[in-house]
Amino acid sequence: MESYLLSLGAGVLIGVVYSVVNVRSPAPPLIALVGLAGMLVGVQAIAPVRHWLGF
């Protein structure tokens, strides 16, 4: 859980820096959120897949 909070904090910090410097984010918000959701699902799926494959 701590790593999720650290990641959230880093994302918020980068968002604030982008806002202060007046830089557009590299991806539209919806695409960025879908990408982040995909990474989260992928990370959570590793343990069950490893167990299923017998590793």
Secondary structure, DSSP 8 states (H G I E B T S, - for coil): -HHHHHHHHHHHHHHHHHHHHT---SS-HHHHHHHHHHHHHHHHHHHHHHHHHT-
